[in-house]
Amino acid sequence: MAKKNEAEIASPDNGFSVNNFVQGAKEELDKVVWPSRKQLVSESAAVLLMVTLSASLIYLVDGLFAWAAKQVF
């Protein structure tokens, strides 16, 4: 039979406790691996480049379909 971990153990009171919430949030934020500045800049640039390329491709395909619609109609 599997052991219950801390997250599965229910507290006796079912109410909301701000103190428990803040403590839990702090514990979770301690587990986060934050990126370095170099990694953040590099990945942000990659995202912006991909968004720009995708938008350009959509713009060109839309123009092609608009041109084709004008030829047909």
Helices and strands as residue ranges (DSSP letters): H 18-31, H 37-72
